[in-house]
Amino acid sequence: YGVRKYSTDLGDGSATSYTVTHNFTTKDVTVQVFENGSPYAQVEADVEHTSNSAVTVKFAVAPTSNQYRVVVIG
């Protein structure tokens, strides 16, 4: 099968929860979130494996426009 990867930017200045649809047909995925700007640090967010095709990423404070990049590996 190989490793599959899905990535997208998150943040709109108002929402604190984002559904990320990866379509890997499994909940067995790894999710990482990091800053889109220097120093590109990895951040901790709440991640819920909500279905076999999506995860929900939640933040305590709404990220600014495209502040973070999420990568799903499965």
N, CA, C and O atoms as a Tripos MOL2 file, in Angstrom:
@<TRIPOS>MOLECULE
protein
  296   295    74     0     0
PROTEIN
NO_CHARGES

@<TRIPOS>ATOM
      1 N           0.8120   -1.1910    0.0000 N.3       1 TYR1
      2 CA          0.0000    0.0000    0.0000 C.3       1 TYR1
      3 C           0.8510    1.2480    0.0000 C.2       1 TYR1
      4 O           0.5580    2.1870   -0.7400 O.2       1 TYR1
      5 N           1.8920    1.2880    0.8050 N.am      2 GLY2
      6 CA          2.6970    2.4880    0.9070 C.3       2 GLY2
      7 C           2.0980    3.4700    1.8880 C.2       2 GLY2
      8 O           1.0240    3.2450    2.4460 O.2       2 GLY2
      9 N           2.8070    4.5520    2.0860 N.am      3 VAL3
     10 CA          2.3550    5.5920    3.0090 C.3       3 VAL3
     11 C           1.5720    6.6320    2.2270 C.2       3 VAL3
     12 O           1.9840    7.0620    1.1500 O.2       3 VAL3
     13 N           0.4360    7.0290    2.7870 N.am      4 ARG4
     14 CA         -0.3770    8.0720    2.1740 C.3       4 ARG4
     15 C          -0.2840    9.3270    3.0290 C.2       4 ARG4
     16 O          -0.1830    9.2460    4.2530 O.2       4 ARG4
     17 N          -0.3200   10.4950    2.3740 N.am      5 LYS5
     18 CA         -0.2210   11.7650    3.0870 C.3       5 LYS5
     19 C          -1.2500   12.7340    2.5320 C.2       5 LYS5
     20 O          -1.4550   12.8300    1.3220 O.2       5 LYS5
     21 N          -1.8940   13.4560    3.4530 N.am      6 TYR6
     22 CA         -2.7960   14.5410    3.0710 C.3       6 TYR6
     23 C          -2.4080   15.7520    3.9070 C.2       6 TYR6
     24 O          -2.1960   15.6230    5.1130 O.2       6 TYR6
     25 N          -2.3120   16.9220    3.2910 N.am      7 SER7
     26 CA         -1.9830   18.1310    4.0530 C.3       7 SER7
     27 C          -2.8030   19.3070    3.5450 C.2       7 SER7
     28 O          -3.1850   19.3760    2.3770 O.2       7 SER7
     29 N          -3.0600   20.2390    4.4800 N.am      8 THR8
     30 CA         -3.8180   21.4390    4.1380 C.3       8 THR8
     31 C          -3.5440   22.5010    5.1880 C.2       8 THR8
     32 O          -3.0690   22.1950    6.2820 O.2       8 THR8
     33 N          -3.8430   23.7470    4.8530 N.am      9 ASP9
     34 CA         -3.6980   24.8450    5.8030 C.3       9 ASP9
     35 C          -4.9690   25.0090    6.6170 C.2       9 ASP9
     36 O          -6.0710   24.7390    6.1390 O.2       9 ASP9
     37 N          -4.7960   25.4590    7.8640 N.am     10 LEU10
     38 CA         -5.9270   25.6950    8.7610 C.3      10 LEU10
     39 C          -5.8560   27.1030    9.3180 C.2      10 LEU10
     40 O          -4.7740   27.6500    9.5290 O.2      10 LEU10
     41 N          -7.0170   27.6790    9.5510 N.am     11 GLY11
     42 CA         -7.1250   28.9800   10.1950 C.3      11 GLY11
     43 C          -7.9200   29.9590    9.3610 C.2      11 GLY11
     44 O          -7.6990   30.1140    8.1600 O.2      11 GLY11
     45 N          -8.8690   30.6290   10.0450 N.am     12 ASP12
     46 CA         -9.6530   31.6610    9.3720 C.3      12 ASP12
     47 C          -9.9240   32.8620   10.2740 C.2      12 ASP12
     48 O         -10.6410   33.7850    9.8890 O.2      12 ASP12
     49 N          -9.3480   32.8460   11.4740 N.am     13 GLY13
     50 CA         -9.5100   33.9630   12.4000 C.3      13 GLY13
     51 C         -10.7270   33.8890   13.2890 C.2      13 GLY13
     52 O         -10.8810   34.7120   14.1910 O.2      13 GLY13
     53 N         -11.6230   32.8950   13.0520 N.am     14 SER14
     54 CA        -12.8100   32.8250   13.9040 C.3      14 SER14
     55 C         -13.1290   31.4100   14.4040 C.2      14 SER14
     56 O         -13.5590   31.2510   15.5460 O.2      14 SER14
     57 N         -12.9290   30.3990   13.5860 N.am     15 ALA15
     58 CA        -13.2530   29.0280   13.9890 C.3      15 ALA15
     59 C         -12.1610   28.4310   14.8710 C.2      15 ALA15
     60 O         -10.9810   28.7440   14.7100 O.2      15 ALA15
     61 N         -12.5620   27.5770   15.7960 N.am     16 THR16
     62 CA        -11.6020   26.8670   16.6450 C.3      16 THR16
     63 C         -11.5970   25.3680   16.3520 C.2      16 THR16
     64 O         -10.8120   24.6320   16.9500 O.2      16 THR16
     65 N         -12.4570   24.9020   15.4460 N.am     17 SER17
     66 CA        -12.5670   23.4900   15.1130 C.3      17 SER17
     67 C         -12.6010   23.3320   13.5980 C.2      17 SER17
     68 O         -13.3180   24.0530   12.9040 O.2      17 SER17
     69 N         -11.8160   22.3800   13.0920 N.am     18 TYR18
     70 CA        -11.7180   22.1600   11.6510 C.3      18 TYR18
     71 C         -11.8160   20.6690   11.3420 C.2      18 TYR18
     72 O         -11.1160   19.8590   11.9500 O.2      18 TYR18
     73 N         -12.6720   20.3120   10.4120 N.am     19 THR19
     74 CA        -12.7530   18.9370    9.9270 C.3      19 THR19
     75 C         -11.7970   18.8010    8.7590 C.2      19 THR19
     76 O         -11.8590   19.5660    7.7970 O.2      19 THR19
     77 N         -10.9110   17.8200    8.8520 N.am     20 VAL20
     78 CA         -9.9270   17.5600    7.8050 C.3      20 VAL20
     79 C         -10.2720   16.1950    7.1970 C.2      20 VAL20
     80 O         -10.1410   15.1640    7.8560 O.2      20 VAL20
     81 N         -10.7040   16.1990    5.9590 N.am     21 THR21
     82 CA        -11.1070   14.9680    5.2790 C.3      21 THR21
     83 C          -9.9280   14.4030    4.5010 C.2      21 THR21
     84 O          -9.4580   15.0130    3.5410 O.2      21 THR21
     85 N          -9.4510   13.2350    4.9200 N.am     22 HIS22
     86 CA         -8.2880   12.6060    4.2920 C.3      22 HIS22
     87 C          -8.6620   11.4450    3.3770 C.2      22 HIS22
     88 O          -7.8800   11.0950    2.4930 O.2      22 HIS22
     89 N          -9.8350   10.8370    3.5630 N.am     23 ASN23
     90 CA        -10.3380    9.7420    2.7220 C.3      23 ASN23
     91 C          -9.4260    8.5140    2.6780 C.2      23 ASN23
     92 O          -9.3200    7.8670    1.6360 O.2      23 ASN23
     93 N          -8.7640    8.1840    3.7980 N.am     24 PHE24
     94 CA         -7.8920    7.0030    3.8490 C.3      24 PHE24
     95 C          -8.6520    5.7490    4.2790 C.2      24 PHE24
     96 O          -8.0520    4.6760    4.3520 O.2      24 PHE24
     97 N          -9.9220    5.8450    4.5610 N.am     25 THR25
     98 CA        -10.7980    4.7440    4.9890 C.3      25 THR25
     99 C         -10.2730    3.9950    6.2180 C.2      25 THR25
    100 O         -10.4050    2.7750    6.3180 O.2      25 THR25
    101 N          -9.6800    4.7370    7.1410 N.am     26 THR26
    102 CA         -9.2290    4.1700    8.4060 C.3      26 THR26
    103 C          -9.0850    5.2690    9.4490 C.2      26 THR26
    104 O          -8.8110    6.4250    9.1250 O.2      26 THR26
    105 N          -9.2730    4.8870   10.7020 N.am     27 LYS27
    106 CA         -9.0140    5.8150   11.8040 C.3      27 LYS27
    107 C          -7.5610    5.7240   12.2610 C.2      27 LYS27
    108 O          -7.1310    6.5030   13.1120 O.2      27 LYS27
    109 N          -6.8040    4.7820   11.7050 N.am     28 ASP28
    110 CA         -5.4050    4.5740   12.0760 C.3      28 ASP28
    111 C          -4.5000    5.5420   11.3170 C.2      28 ASP28
    112 O          -3.7880    5.1540   10.3910 O.2      28 ASP28
    113 N          -4.5430    6.7920   11.7240 N.am     29 VAL29
    114 CA         -3.7390    7.8310   11.0860 C.3      29 VAL29
    115 C          -2.9780    8.6150   12.1530 C.2      29 VAL29
    116 O          -3.3580    8.6340   13.3240 O.2      29 VAL29
    117 N          -1.9030    9.2560   11.7250 N.am     30 THR30
    118 CA         -1.1310   10.1470   12.5770 C.3      30 THR30
    119 C          -1.3490   11.5690   12.0790 C.2      30 THR30
    120 O          -1.3370   11.8220   10.8750 O.2      30 THR30
    121 N          -1.5500   12.5000   13.0190 N.am     31 VAL31
    122 CA         -1.8360   13.8850   12.6610 C.3      31 VAL31
    123 C          -0.8190   14.7960   13.3310 C.2      31 VAL31
    124 O          -0.5830   14.6890   14.5350 O.2      31 VAL31
    125 N          -0.2150   15.6940   12.5560 N.am     32 GLN32
    126 CA          0.6930   16.6920   13.1010 C.3      32 GLN32
    127 C           0.2740   18.0670   12.6090 C.2      32 GLN32
    128 O          -0.1820   18.2310   11.4770 O.2      32 GLN32
    129 N           0.4410   19.0500   13.4860 N.am     33 VAL33
    130 CA          0.0950   20.4290   13.1560 C.3      33 VAL33
    131 C           1.3250   21.2870   13.4270 C.2      33 VAL33
    132 O           1.9610   21.1610   14.4740 O.2      33 VAL33
    133 N           1.6570   22.1580   12.4800 N.am     34 PHE34
    134 CA          2.7970   23.0480   12.6830 C.3      34 PHE34
    135 C           2.5110   24.4210   12.0980 C.2      34 PHE34
    136 O           1.6110   24.5890   11.2750 O.2      34 PHE34
    137 N           3.3010   25.4080   12.5440 N.am     35 GLU35
    138 CA          3.1380   26.7940   12.0950 C.3      35 GLU35
    139 C           3.4950   26.9100   10.6210 C.2      35 GLU35
    140 O           4.4030   26.2350   10.1360 O.2      35 GLU35
    141 N           2.7730   27.7740    9.9140 N.am     36 ASN36
    142 CA          3.0610   28.0370    8.5130 C.3      36 ASN36
    143 C           4.1710   29.0670    8.3380 C.2      36 ASN36
    144 O           4.6540   29.2790    7.2260 O.2      36 ASN36
    145 N           4.5740   29.7060    9.4280 N.am     37 GLY37
    146 CA          5.6360   30.7030    9.3690 C.3      37 GLY37
    147 C           6.7940   30.3220   10.2750 C.2      37 GLY37
    148 O           6.6720   29.4590   11.1450 O.2      37 GLY37
    149 N           7.9060   30.9790   10.0520 N.am     38 SER38
    150 CA          9.1130   30.7110   10.8310 C.3      38 SER38
    151 C           8.8400   30.8930   12.3160 C.2      38 SER38
    152 O           8.2250   31.8920   12.6890 O.2      38 SER38
    153 N           9.2570   29.9960   13.1680 N.am     39 PRO39
    154 CA         10.2220   28.9100   12.9840 C.3      39 PRO39
    155 C           9.5820   27.5800   12.6010 C.2      39 PRO39
    156 O          10.2310   26.5420   12.7310 O.2      39 PRO39
    157 N           8.3260   27.5690   12.1310 N.am     40 TYR40
    158 CA          7.6340   26.3580   11.6770 C.3      40 TYR40
    159 C           7.5440   25.3040   12.7830 C.2      40 TYR40
    160 O           7.6960   24.1080   12.5370 O.2      40 TYR40
    161 N           7.2970   25.7730   13.9920 N.am     41 ALA41
    162 CA          7.2390   24.8920   15.1630 C.3      41 ALA41
    163 C           5.9950   24.0160   15.1280 C.2      41 ALA41
    164 O           4.9260   24.4410   14.6890 O.2      41 ALA41
    165 N           6.1580   22.7920   15.5960 N.am     42 GLN42
    166 CA          5.0110   21.9040   15.7550 C.3      42 GLN42
    167 C           4.2090   22.3640   16.9570 C.2      42 GLN42
    168 O           4.7820   22.7460   17.9770 O.2      42 GLN42
    169 N           2.8880   22.3310   16.8490 N.am     43 VAL43
    170 CA          2.0080   22.7730   17.9380 C.3      43 VAL43
    171 C           1.1140   21.6270   18.3690 C.2      43 VAL43
    172 O           0.8680   20.6880   17.6110 O.2      43 VAL43
    173 N           0.6380   21.7180   19.5860 N.am     44 GLU44
    174 CA         -0.2840   20.7170   20.1190 C.3      44 GLU44
    175 C          -1.7130   21.2140   19.9360 C.2      44 GLU44
    176 O          -2.0510   22.3350   20.3160 O.2      44 GLU44
    177 N          -2.5330   20.3710   19.3540 N.am     45 ALA45
    178 CA         -3.9610   20.6600   19.1810 C.3      45 ALA45
    179 C          -4.7070   19.3900   19.5500 C.2      45 ALA45
    180 O          -4.1420   18.2970   19.5130 O.2      45 ALA45
    181 N          -5.9700   19.5360   19.9050 N.am     46 ASP46
    182 CA         -6.7960   18.3620   20.1630 C.3      46 ASP46
    183 C          -7.1950   17.7530   18.8170 C.2      46 ASP46
    184 O          -7.6760   18.4530   17.9260 O.2      46 ASP46
    185 N          -6.9920   16.4550   18.6850 N.am     47 VAL47
    186 CA         -7.3310   15.7560   17.4370 C.3      47 VAL47
    187 C          -8.2890   14.6280   17.7660 C.2      47 VAL47
    188 O          -8.0010   13.7810   18.6120 O.2      47 VAL47
    189 N          -9.4280   14.6210   17.0940 N.am     48 GLU48
    190 CA        -10.4180   13.5570   17.2370 C.3      48 GLU48
    191 C         -10.4830   12.7830   15.9220 C.2      48 GLU48
    192 O         -10.6320   13.3800   14.8550 O.2      48 GLU48
    193 N         -10.3740   11.4690   15.9970 N.am     49 HIS49
    194 CA        -10.4900   10.6110   14.8150 C.3      49 HIS49
    195 C         -11.9770   10.3270   14.6320 C.2      49 HIS49
    196 O         -12.4780    9.2870   15.0600 O.2      49 HIS49
    197 N         -12.6760   11.2640   13.9910 N.am     50 THR50
    198 CA        -14.1360   11.2840   13.9820 C.3      50 THR50
    199 C         -14.7750   10.2790   13.0380 C.2      50 THR50
    200 O         -15.9300    9.9020   13.2410 O.2      50 THR50
    201 N         -14.0570    9.8320   12.0080 N.am     51 SER51
    202 CA        -14.5920    8.8230   11.1010 C.3      51 SER51
    203 C         -13.4280    8.1410   10.3930 C.2      51 SER51
    204 O         -12.2670    8.4770   10.6280 O.2      51 SER51
    205 N         -13.7430    7.1850    9.5270 N.am     52 ASN52
    206 CA        -12.6910    6.5180    8.7640 C.3      52 ASN52
    207 C         -12.1210    7.3930    7.6520 C.2      52 ASN52
    208 O         -11.1460    7.0120    7.0040 O.2      52 ASN52
    209 N         -12.7130    8.5480    7.4300 N.am     53 SER53
    210 CA        -12.2340    9.4140    6.3570 C.3      53 SER53
    211 C         -11.9030   10.8330    6.8070 C.2      53 SER53
    212 O         -11.5240   11.6690    5.9860 O.2      53 SER53
    213 N         -12.0430   11.1180    8.1180 N.am     54 ALA54
    214 CA        -11.8000   12.4900    8.5730 C.3      54 ALA54
    215 C         -11.3440   12.5290   10.0200 C.2      54 ALA54
    216 O         -11.6240   11.6310   10.8140 O.2      54 ALA54
    217 N         -10.6270   13.6080   10.3350 N.am     55 VAL55
    218 CA        -10.2680   13.9370   11.7130 C.3      55 VAL55
    219 C         -10.7660   15.3490   11.9830 C.2      55 VAL55
    220 O         -10.9660   16.1340   11.0560 O.2      55 VAL55
    221 N         -10.9660   15.6650   13.2530 N.am     56 THR56
    222 CA        -11.3230   17.0220   13.6450 C.3      56 THR56
    223 C         -10.1910   17.5760   14.4820 C.2      56 THR56
    224 O          -9.7770   16.9600   15.4640 O.2      56 THR56
    225 N          -9.6870   18.7440   14.0960 N.am     57 VAL57
    226 CA         -8.5940   19.4020   14.8030 C.3      57 VAL57
    227 C          -9.1900   20.5950   15.5320 C.2      57 VAL57
    228 O          -9.8610   21.4330   14.9280 O.2      57 VAL57
    229 N          -8.9350   20.6660   16.8630 N.am     58 LYS58
    230 CA         -9.5220   21.7210   17.6880 C.3      58 LYS58
    231 C          -8.4320   22.5240   18.3820 C.2      58 LYS58
    232 O          -7.4350   21.9750   18.8520 O.2      58 LYS58
    233 N          -8.6440   23.8440   18.4350 N.am     59 PHE59
    234 CA         -7.7160   24.7750   19.0710 C.3      59 PHE59
    235 C          -8.4290   25.5200   20.1860 C.2      59 PHE59
    236 O          -9.6410   25.7210   20.1140 O.2      59 PHE59
    237 N          -7.7000   25.9330   21.2170 N.am     60 ALA60
    238 CA         -8.2670   26.7220   22.3070 C.3      60 ALA60
    239 C          -8.5890   28.1440   21.8380 C.2      60 ALA60
    240 O          -9.5580   28.7510   22.2950 O.2      60 ALA60
    241 N          -7.7720   28.6630   20.9270 N.am     61 VAL61
    242 CA         -7.9450   30.0130   20.3810 C.3      61 VAL61
    243 C          -7.9770   29.8950   18.8640 C.2      61 VAL61
    244 O          -7.2070   29.1320   18.2800 O.2      61 VAL61
    245 N          -8.8570   30.6420   18.2350 N.am     62 ALA62
    246 CA         -8.9870   30.5780   16.7750 C.3      62 ALA62
    247 C          -7.6820   30.9970   16.0890 C.2      62 ALA62
    248 O          -7.1670   32.0830   16.3540 O.2      62 ALA62
    249 N          -7.1470   30.1440   15.2120 N.am     63 PRO63
    250 CA         -5.9460   30.5080   14.4730 C.3      63 PRO63
    251 C          -6.2350   31.6080   13.4530 C.2      63 PRO63
    252 O          -7.3470   31.7140   12.9350 O.2      63 PRO63
    253 N          -5.2280   32.4150   13.1750 N.am     64 THR64
    254 CA         -5.3710   33.4340   12.1370 C.3      64 THR64
    255 C          -5.4310   32.7560   10.7720 C.2      64 THR64
    256 O          -5.2660   31.5400   10.6830 O.2      64 THR64
    257 N          -5.6600   33.5080    9.7330 N.am     65 SER65
    258 CA         -5.8070   32.9580    8.3940 C.3      65 SER65
    259 C          -4.5880   32.1230    7.9940 C.2      65 SER65
    260 O          -3.4700   32.6300    7.9130 O.2      65 SER65
    261 N          -4.8300   30.8330    7.7470 N.am     66 ASN66
    262 CA         -3.7910   29.8850    7.3200 C.3      66 ASN66
    263 C          -2.5730   29.8610    8.2400 C.2      66 ASN66
    264 O          -1.4480   29.6770    7.7760 O.2      66 ASN66
    265 N          -2.7910   30.0430    9.5230 N.am     67 GLN67
    266 CA         -1.6970   30.0830   10.4960 C.3      67 GLN67
    267 C          -0.9920   28.7370   10.6310 C.2      67 GLN67
    268 O           0.2110   28.6900   10.8870 O.2      67 GLN67
    269 N          -1.7330   27.6420   10.4610 N.am     68 TYR68
    270 CA         -1.1670   26.3110   10.6840 C.3      68 TYR68
    271 C          -1.2990   25.4230    9.4550 C.2      68 TYR68
    272 O          -2.1580   25.6240    8.5970 O.2      68 TYR68
    273 N          -0.4180   24.4390    9.4060 N.am     69 ARG69
    274 CA         -0.4540   23.3920    8.3860 C.3      69 ARG69
    275 C          -0.7100   22.0720    9.1090 C.2      69 ARG69
    276 O          -0.0390   21.7700   10.0970 O.2      69 ARG69
    277 N          -1.6640   21.2900    8.6340 N.am     70 VAL70
    278 CA         -1.9460   19.9780    9.2230 C.3      70 VAL70
    279 C          -1.5370   18.9220    8.2040 C.2      70 VAL70
    280 O          -1.8020   19.0470    7.0080 O.2      70 VAL70
    281 N          -0.8790   17.8670    8.7160 N.am     71 VAL71
    282 CA         -0.4500   16.7590    7.8680 C.3      71 VAL71
    283 C          -1.0270   15.4760    8.4700 C.2      71 VAL71
    284 O          -0.8440   15.1930    9.6540 O.2      71 VAL71
    285 N          -1.7240   14.7110    7.6340 N.am     72 VAL72
    286 CA         -2.3050   13.4340    8.0610 C.3      72 VAL72
    287 C          -1.5650   12.3390    7.3070 C.2      72 VAL72
    288 O          -1.4840   12.3630    6.0790 O.2      72 VAL72
    289 N          -1.0250   11.3750    8.0540 N.am     73 ILE73
    290 CA         -0.3030   10.2400    7.4680 C.3      73 ILE73
    291 C          -1.0860    8.9780    7.7900 C.2      73 ILE73
    292 O          -1.4750    8.7630    8.9370 O.2      73 ILE73
    293 N          -1.3180    8.1460    6.7910 N.am     74 GLY74
    294 CA         -2.0690    6.9330    7.0490 C.3      74 GLY74
    295 C          -1.8030    5.8540    6.0510 C.2      74 GLY74
    296 O          -2.3750    4.7680    6.1490 O.2      74 GLY74
@<TRIPOS>BOND
     1     1     2 1
     2     2     3 1
     3     3     4 2
     4     3     5 am
     5     5     6 1
     6     6     7 1
     7     7     8 2
     8     7     9 am
     9     9    10 1
    10    10    11 1
    11    11    12 2
    12    11    13 am
    13    13    14 1
    14    14    15 1
    15    15    16 2
    16    15    17 am
    17    17    18 1
    18    18    19 1
    19    19    20 2
    20    19    21 am
    21    21    22 1
    22    22    23 1
    23    23    24 2
    24    23    25 am
    25    25    26 1
    26    26    27 1
    27    27    28 2
    28    27    29 am
    29    29    30 1
    30    30    31 1
    31    31    32 2
    32    31    33 am
    33    33    34 1
    34    34    35 1
    35    35    36 2
    36    35    37 am
    37    37    38 1
    38    38    39 1
    39    39    40 2
    40    39    41 am
    41    41    42 1
    42    42    43 1
    43    43    44 2
    44    43    45 am
    45    45    46 1
    46    46    47 1
    47    47    48 2
    48    47    49 am
    49    49    50 1
    50    50    51 1
    51    51    52 2
    52    51    53 am
    53    53    54 1
    54    54    55 1
    55    55    56 2
    56    55    57 am
    57    57    58 1
    58    58    59 1
    59    59    60 2
    60    59    61 am
    61    61    62 1
    62    62    63 1
    63    63    64 2
    64    63    65 am
    65    65    66 1
    66    66    67 1
    67    67    68 2
    68    67    69 am
    69    69    70 1
    70    70    71 1
    71    71    72 2
    72    71    73 am
    73    73    74 1
    74    74    75 1
    75    75    76 2
    76    75    77 am
    77    77    78 1
    78    78    79 1
    79    79    80 2
    80    79    81 am
    81    81    82 1
    82    82    83 1
    83    83    84 2
    84    83    85 am
    85    85    86 1
    86    86    87 1
    87    87    88 2
    88    87    89 am
    89    89    90 1
    90    90    91 1
    91    91    92 2
    92    91    93 am
    93    93    94 1
    94    94    95 1
    95    95    96 2
    96    95    97 am
    97    97    98 1
    98    98    99 1
    99    99   100 2
   100    99   101 am
   101   101   102 1
   102   102   103 1
   103   103   104 2
   104   103   105 am
   105   105   106 1
   106   106   107 1
   107   107   108 2
   108   107   109 am
   109   109   110 1
   110   110   111 1
   111   111   112 2
   112   111   113 am
   113   113   114 1
   114   114   115 1
   115   115   116 2
   116   115   117 am
   117   117   118 1
   118   118   119 1
   119   119   120 2
   120   119   121 am
   121   121   122 1
   122   122   123 1
   123   123   124 2
   124   123   125 am
   125   125   126 1
   126   126   127 1
   127   127   128 2
   128   127   129 am
   129   129   130 1
   130   130   131 1
   131   131   132 2
   132   131   133 am
   133   133   134 1
   134   134   135 1
   135   135   136 2
   136   135   137 am
   137   137   138 1
   138   138   139 1
   139   139   140 2
   140   139   141 am
   141   141   142 1
   142   142   143 1
   143   143   144 2
   144   143   145 am
   145   145   146 1
   146   146   147 1
   147   147   148 2
   148   147   149 am
   149   149   150 1
   150   150   151 1
   151   151   152 2
   152   151   153 am
   153   153   154 1
   154   154   155 1
   155   155   156 2
   156   155   157 am
   157   157   158 1
   158   158   159 1
   159   159   160 2
   160   159   161 am
   161   161   162 1
   162   162   163 1
   163   163   164 2
   164   163   165 am
   165   165   166 1
   166   166   167 1
   167   167   168 2
   168   167   169 am
   169   169   170 1
   170   170   171 1
   171   171   172 2
   172   171   173 am
   173   173   174 1
   174   174   175 1
   175   175   176 2
   176   175   177 am
   177   177   178 1
   178   178   179 1
   179   179   180 2
   180   179   181 am
   181   181   182 1
   182   182   183 1
   183   183   184 2
   184   183   185 am
   185   185   186 1
   186   186   187 1
   187   187   188 2
   188   187   189 am
   189   189   190 1
   190   190   191 1
   191   191   192 2
   192   191   193 am
   193   193   194 1
   194   194   195 1
   195   195   196 2
   196   195   197 am
   197   197   198 1
   198   198   199 1
   199   199   200 2
   200   199   201 am
   201   201   202 1
   202   202   203 1
   203   203   204 2
   204   203   205 am
   205   205   206 1
   206   206   207 1
   207   207   208 2
   208   207   209 am
   209   209   210 1
   210   210   211 1
   211   211   212 2
   212   211   213 am
   213   213   214 1
   214   214   215 1
   215   215   216 2
   216   215   217 am
   217   217   218 1
   218   218   219 1
   219   219   220 2
   220   219   221 am
   221   221   222 1
   222   222   223 1
   223   223   224 2
   224   223   225 am
   225   225   226 1
   226   226   227 1
   227   227   228 2
   228   227   229 am
   229   229   230 1
   230   230   231 1
   231   231   232 2
   232   231   233 am
   233   233   234 1
   234   234   235 1
   235   235   236 2
   236   235   237 am
   237   237   238 1
   238   238   239 1
   239   239   240 2
   240   239   241 am
   241   241   242 1
   242   242   243 1
   243   243   244 2
   244   243   245 am
   245   245   246 1
   246   246   247 1
   247   247   248 2
   248   247   249 am
   249   249   250 1
   250   250   251 1
   251   251   252 2
   252   251   253 am
   253   253   254 1
   254   254   255 1
   255   255   256 2
   256   255   257 am
   257   257   258 1
   258   258   259 1
   259   259   260 2
   260   259   261 am
   261   261   262 1
   262   262   263 1
   263   263   264 2
   264   263   265 am
   265   265   266 1
   266   266   267 1
   267   267   268 2
   268   267   269 am
   269   269   270 1
   270   270   271 1
   271   271   272 2
   272   271   273 am
   273   273   274 1
   274   274   275 1
   275   275   276 2
   276   275   277 am
   277   277   278 1
   278   278   279 1
   279   279   280 2
   280   279   281 am
   281   281   282 1
   282   282   283 1
   283   283   284 2
   284   283   285 am
   285   285   286 1
   286   286   287 1
   287   287   288 2
   288   287   289 am
   289   289   290 1
   290   290   291 1
   291   291   292 2
   292   291   293 am
   293   293   294 1
   294   294   295 1
   295   295   296 2
@<TRIPOS>SUBSTRUCTURE
     1 TYR1         2 RESIDUE 1 A TYR
     2 GLY2         6 RESIDUE 1 A GLY
     3 VAL3        10 RESIDUE 1 A VAL
     4 ARG4        14 RESIDUE 1 A ARG
     5 LYS5        18 RESIDUE 1 A LYS
     6 TYR6        22 RESIDUE 1 A TYR
     7 SER7        26 RESIDUE 1 A SER
     8 THR8        30 RESIDUE 1 A THR
     9 ASP9        34 RESIDUE 1 A ASP
    10 LEU10       38 RESIDUE 1 A LEU
    11 GLY11       42 RESIDUE 1 A GLY
    12 ASP12       46 RESIDUE 1 A ASP
    13 GLY13       50 RESIDUE 1 A GLY
    14 SER14       54 RESIDUE 1 A SER
    15 ALA15       58 RESIDUE 1 A ALA
    16 THR16       62 RESIDUE 1 A THR
    17 SER17       66 RESIDUE 1 A SER
    18 TYR18       70 RESIDUE 1 A TYR
    19 THR19       74 RESIDUE 1 A THR
    20 VAL20       78 RESIDUE 1 A VAL
    21 THR21       82 RESIDUE 1 A THR
    22 HIS22       86 RESIDUE 1 A HIS
    23 ASN23       90 RESIDUE 1 A ASN
    24 PHE24       94 RESIDUE 1 A PHE
    25 THR25       98 RESIDUE 1 A THR
    26 THR26      102 RESIDUE 1 A THR
    27 LYS27      106 RESIDUE 1 A LYS
    28 ASP28      110 RESIDUE 1 A ASP
    29 VAL29      114 RESIDUE 1 A VAL
    30 THR30      118 RESIDUE 1 A THR
    31 VAL31      122 RESIDUE 1 A VAL
    32 GLN32      126 RESIDUE 1 A GLN
    33 VAL33      130 RESIDUE 1 A VAL
    34 PHE34      134 RESIDUE 1 A PHE
    35 GLU35      138 RESIDUE 1 A GLU
    36 ASN36      142 RESIDUE 1 A ASN
    37 GLY37      146 RESIDUE 1 A GLY
    38 SER38      150 RESIDUE 1 A SER
    39 PRO39      154 RESIDUE 1 A PRO
    40 TYR40      158 RESIDUE 1 A TYR
    41 ALA41      162 RESIDUE 1 A ALA
    42 GLN42      166 RESIDUE 1 A GLN
    43 VAL43      170 RESIDUE 1 A VAL
    44 GLU44      174 RESIDUE 1 A GLU
    45 ALA45      178 RESIDUE 1 A ALA
    46 ASP46      182 RESIDUE 1 A ASP
    47 VAL47      186 RESIDUE 1 A VAL
    48 GLU48      190 RESIDUE 1 A GLU
    49 HIS49      194 RESIDUE 1 A HIS
    50 THR50      198 RESIDUE 1 A THR
    51 SER51      202 RESIDUE 1 A SER
    52 ASN52      206 RESIDUE 1 A ASN
    53 SER53      210 RESIDUE 1 A SER
    54 ALA54      214 RESIDUE 1 A ALA
    55 VAL55      218 RESIDUE 1 A VAL
    56 THR56      222 RESIDUE 1 A THR
    57 VAL57      226 RESIDUE 1 A VAL
    58 LYS58      230 RESIDUE 1 A LYS
    59 PHE59      234 RESIDUE 1 A PHE
    60 ALA60      238 RESIDUE 1 A ALA
    61 VAL61      242 RESIDUE 1 A VAL
    62 ALA62      246 RESIDUE 1 A ALA
    63 PRO63      250 RESIDUE 1 A PRO
    64 THR64      254 RESIDUE 1 A THR
    65 SER65      258 RESIDUE 1 A SER
    66 ASN66      262 RESIDUE 1 A ASN
    67 GLN67      266 RESIDUE 1 A GLN
    68 TYR68      270 RESIDUE 1 A TYR
    69 ARG69      274 RESIDUE 1 A ARG
    70 VAL70      278 RESIDUE 1 A VAL
    71 VAL71      282 RESIDUE 1 A VAL
    72 VAL72      286 RESIDUE 1 A VAL
    73 ILE73      290 RESIDUE 1 A ILE
    74 GLY74      294 RESIDUE 1 A GLY
